[in-house]
Structures are given as C-alpha cells and as structure tokens.
Amino acid sequence: MRSHDHVVLIGGGIVGVSVPYHLTRADWSDVALIERSELTGRSIWHAAAGFHVVNADPTIAALQSHTIGLYRDLQAEGHGNLGLKFTGAVTFAGTAQHWEWRHAALASFRTLGQDKARLVSPDEIAAMCPIIGAGGIHGGLFDPDDGYLDPYGTTHAFAAAARATEADVILHNRVLALHPAAGGWRVETEQRTIYAEQVVNAAGLWPRCRSWAARRLSVVWGGCRSATVPSWANAAVN
Ligand SMILES: Cc1cc2nc3c(=O)[nH]c(=O)nc-3n(C[C@H](O)[C@H](O)[C@H](O)COP(=O)(O)OP(=O)(O)OC[C@H]3O[C@@H](n4cnc5c(N)ncnc54)[C@H](O)[C@@H]3O)c2cc1C
C-alpha cells in the first residue's frame, strides 16, 4: 500500500471497481481502491443484476448502453466470467401514451447507434412469450441486448482488470476520515494514512459516510474532480 496516490477510490462494489478500470485505460497511474471488507460486500451482492438500455432519461439510457458494451469488452478481455446472458426483453405499452413513449424510446436507441431494437405488435409479443395475454396491449419495444449477469463475477473481473494495470486493490481496510490537505486529501484508513490528489466516493447508498460524501465531495464524471464544500470541511466520518 502506497502512502501517496493519484486517486483513491472508496468502496469495492460494482461502481468502485469500474472506476480504476476506466482511469487506468485513460493512462492514470497510482490508483488505489480501498474496501472495508470484501469486494461485493454490500448492495451488489443482493442484485438480480438485470440490465437494459431503455430509460425515460436519454442520458441514463446512453450510460446504460455504454455499460452493456463495457460488459462485452470486459468479458472478451478474459479477466473472469461475467455470466453475461443476453435474453432480450420487451417493454409493454398498455396505453396510447405509453405506446407513444415507446416510439420515443426507439428514437433514443437509434441516436445511440443501436439498430437492433424494434417495436413489436401484440401478436409478436404473444408469439415470443405465449404465457402473456397480449389483449389490451398496444405493442412493445423489444431490445435483444437486455439481459442479466453474475454480479459477483463481474465485480471481480473489473478488479482483476484493474490489478492487471497495477491499480492497488486493498481489502479489509475501512476508510475512517477524509481531510483536505495540500494538493488533495488526507485519507485516514484502518491500516494507514494515505495522501491522494483525488478521492472518489463509491461507498454505496447505505454507509453513514454517504452524508460525508454529500457534504465533502462533489465528484464529477469525466474529469473525476473532487471539491470541498467549505462550510462542511473536516466533518466527522463514520
Ligand atoms: C435486492 C436488490 C436487487 C437489485 N437488482 C438490480 C438489478 O437487477 N439491476 C441493477 O442494475 N441494479 C440492481 N440493484 C442495484 C445495484 O445492486 C446497486 O445499484 C449497485 O450494487 C450499487 O453499487 P455500488 O458499488 O454503488 O454500492 P455497493 O455494492 O453497496 O458497494 C459499496 C462498497 O463500499 C464499501 N464501503 C462502504 N463504506 C466504506 C468505508 N468507509 N471504507 C471502505 N469501504 C467502504 C462497502 O463495503 C461496499 O463493498 C439491486 C439492488 C438490490 C439491493
């Protein structure tokens, strides 16, 4: 474990492990991920881990589309078995309004460069899945790239990819406190204190340090910048 890092990531869930994967591919070095227990120790352990592109927010749809492509890449890179299953799925439209929204969603798919999704009629839906009573349905949006994966295998594959590029993955080391320091942050952990230029909080929704994250850091995707909210600096971390 180094005493100085360019970036420290807090949390070894699916979000935490995917960040060093991206950073090391953008030629960032000295990246450390710190996990209080084991990888997949919290939410991701419980996930059904279904994935789909369709979303009312086009930005989220683009992010989800990117992620599905990323899973394919990660699987092809051979860092582990993600258990990827592309089952395909239909999103139904039970009202005229929802049917209109499915048309809009299809347009979003096209802008994302995805030409495999298509609108399907109630008869096609019934043929795809005979147990569905398609009466009263206006139609649906079928996306063959919907599916599910093994969240444990995927988290470990991201971590293996990060380790292969010399990111440090440190387990059984809870982050206890964060303090602004010259040129970055002083990160107090159970094992030792680390100085980092940038900190990314990926500790999930549930730990008490989520409020600390909201008060102390604003993490900007793309630039991975952290910033202090002055009035909340030096808040306690649990
Ligand atoms: C029942 C259930 C079903 C779900 N189904 C789906 C689904 O089908 N599809 C889907 O996309 N999503 C699903 N989700 C949501 C998905 O699981 C979460 O969005 C995702 O796991 C969040 O990942 P994360 O990395 O942000 O958080 P987490 O998995 O919670 O990871 C956070 C990590 O941070 C660590 N940590 C916390 N505090 C500290 C600290 N102080 N120091 C060091 N480490 C720390 C924790 O130990 C943990 O490992 C589901 C969730 C649940 C609960």
The ligand as an SDF file (V2000), in Angstrom:
LIG
                    3D

 53 58  0  0  0  0  0  0  0  0999 V2000
  -32.2480   -6.6420   -3.9430 C   0  0  0  0  0  0  0  0  0  0  0  0
  -31.5320   -5.7800   -4.9740 C   0  0  0  0  0  0  0  0  0  0  0  0
  -31.7280   -6.0490   -6.3430 C   0  0  0  0  0  0  0  0  0  0  0  0
  -31.1020   -5.2520   -7.2860 C   0  0  0  0  0  0  0  0  0  0  0  0
  -31.2770   -5.5480   -8.6230 N   0  0  0  0  0  0  0  0  0  0  0  0
  -30.6400   -4.8160   -9.5660 C   0  0  0  0  0  0  0  0  0  0  0  0
  -30.7470   -5.1430  -10.9640 C   0  0  0  0  0  0  0  0  0  0  0  0
  -31.4270   -6.1050  -11.3450 O   0  0  0  0  0  0  0  0  0  0  0  0
  -30.0660   -4.3660  -11.8660 N   0  0  0  0  0  0  0  0  0  0  0  0
  -29.2990   -3.3000  -11.4640 C   0  0  0  0  0  0  0  0  0  0  0  0
  -28.6910   -2.6350  -12.3240 O   0  0  0  0  0  0  0  0  0  0  0  0
  -29.1890   -2.9580  -10.1490 N   0  0  0  0  0  0  0  0  0  0  0  0
  -29.8290   -3.6970   -9.2090 C   0  0  0  0  0  0  0  0  0  0  0  0
  -29.7050   -3.3560   -7.8850 N   0  0  0  0  0  0  0  0  0  0  0  0
  -28.9730   -2.1410   -7.5510 C   0  0  0  0  0  0  0  0  0  0  0  0
  -27.4620   -2.4120   -7.5520 C   0  0  0  0  0  0  0  0  0  0  0  0
  -27.1730   -3.5470   -6.7760 O   0  0  0  0  0  0  0  0  0  0  0  0
  -26.7570   -1.1930   -6.9580 C   0  0  0  0  0  0  0  0  0  0  0  0
  -27.1180   -0.0360   -7.6850 O   0  0  0  0  0  0  0  0  0  0  0  0
  -25.2580   -1.3610   -7.0230 C   0  0  0  0  0  0  0  0  0  0  0  0
  -24.8630   -2.5580   -6.4170 O   0  0  0  0  0  0  0  0  0  0  0  0
  -24.5690   -0.1930   -6.3120 C   0  0  0  0  0  0  0  0  0  0  0  0
  -23.1830   -0.4630   -6.3670 O   0  0  0  0  0  0  0  0  0  0  0  0
  -22.1740    0.3980   -5.5320 P   0  0  0  0  0  0  0  0  0  0  0  0
  -20.8100   -0.0310   -5.9380 O   0  0  0  0  0  0  0  0  0  0  0  0
  -22.5340    1.8480   -5.6760 O   0  0  0  0  0  0  0  0  0  0  0  0
  -22.5000    0.0670   -3.9910 O   0  0  0  0  0  0  0  0  0  0  0  0
  -22.1970   -1.2200   -3.0840 P   0  0  0  0  0  0  0  0  0  0  0  0
  -22.3670   -2.5100   -3.7940 O   0  0  0  0  0  0  0  0  0  0  0  0
  -23.0220   -1.0060   -1.8440 O   0  0  0  0  0  0  0  0  0  0  0  0
  -20.6510   -1.0770   -2.7470 O   0  0  0  0  0  0  0  0  0  0  0  0
  -20.1740   -0.1330   -1.8240 C   0  0  0  0  0  0  0  0  0  0  0  0
  -18.9180   -0.7230   -1.1980 C   0  0  0  0  0  0  0  0  0  0  0  0
  -18.3230    0.2850   -0.3690 O   0  0  0  0  0  0  0  0  0  0  0  0
  -17.7870   -0.3610    0.7820 C   0  0  0  0  0  0  0  0  0  0  0  0
  -17.6630    0.6490    1.8310 N   0  0  0  0  0  0  0  0  0  0  0  0
  -18.6410    1.3190    2.4870 C   0  0  0  0  0  0  0  0  0  0  0  0
  -18.1170    2.1760    3.3780 N   0  0  0  0  0  0  0  0  0  0  0  0
  -16.7770    2.0550    3.3050 C   0  0  0  0  0  0  0  0  0  0  0  0
  -15.6850    2.6830    4.0030 C   0  0  0  0  0  0  0  0  0  0  0  0
  -15.8790    3.6120    4.9550 N   0  0  0  0  0  0  0  0  0  0  0  0
  -14.4160    2.3100    3.6610 N   0  0  0  0  0  0  0  0  0  0  0  0
  -14.1810    1.3740    2.6840 C   0  0  0  0  0  0  0  0  0  0  0  0
  -15.1840    0.7550    2.0190 N   0  0  0  0  0  0  0  0  0  0  0  0
  -16.4620    1.0890    2.3250 C   0  0  0  0  0  0  0  0  0  0  0  0
  -18.8210   -1.4540    1.1030 C   0  0  0  0  0  0  0  0  0  0  0  0
  -18.2740   -2.4930    1.9050 O   0  0  0  0  0  0  0  0  0  0  0  0
  -19.1980   -1.9350   -0.3070 C   0  0  0  0  0  0  0  0  0  0  0  0
  -18.4110   -3.0290   -0.7350 O   0  0  0  0  0  0  0  0  0  0  0  0
  -30.2920   -4.1460   -6.8930 C   0  0  0  0  0  0  0  0  0  0  0  0
  -30.0790   -3.9060   -5.5200 C   0  0  0  0  0  0  0  0  0  0  0  0
  -30.6790   -4.7110   -4.5700 C   0  0  0  0  0  0  0  0  0  0  0  0
  -30.4080   -4.4240   -3.1090 C   0  0  0  0  0  0  0  0  0  0  0  0
  1  2  1  0
  2  3  1  0
  2 52  2  0
  3  4  2  0
  4  5  1  0
  4 50  1  0
  5  6  2  0
  6  7  1  0
  6 13  1  0
  7  8  2  0
  7  9  1  0
  9 10  1  0
 10 11  2  0
 10 12  1  0
 12 13  2  0
 13 14  1  0
 14 15  1  0
 14 50  1  0
 15 16  1  0
 16 17  1  0
 16 18  1  0
 18 19  1  0
 18 20  1  0
 20 21  1  0
 20 22  1  0
 22 23  1  0
 23 24  1  0
 24 25  2  0
 24 26  1  0
 24 27  1  0
 27 28  1  0
 28 29  2  0
 28 30  1  0
 28 31  1  0
 31 32  1  0
 32 33  1  0
 33 34  1  0
 33 48  1  0
 34 35  1  0
 35 36  1  0
 35 46  1  0
 36 37  1  0
 36 45  1  0
 37 38  2  0
 38 39  1  0
 39 40  1  0
 39 45  2  0
 40 41  1  0
 40 42  2  0
 42 43  1  0
 43 44  2  0
 44 45  1  0
 46 47  1  0
 46 48  1  0
 48 49  1  0
 50 51  2  0
 51 52  1  0
 52 53  1  0
M  END
$$$$
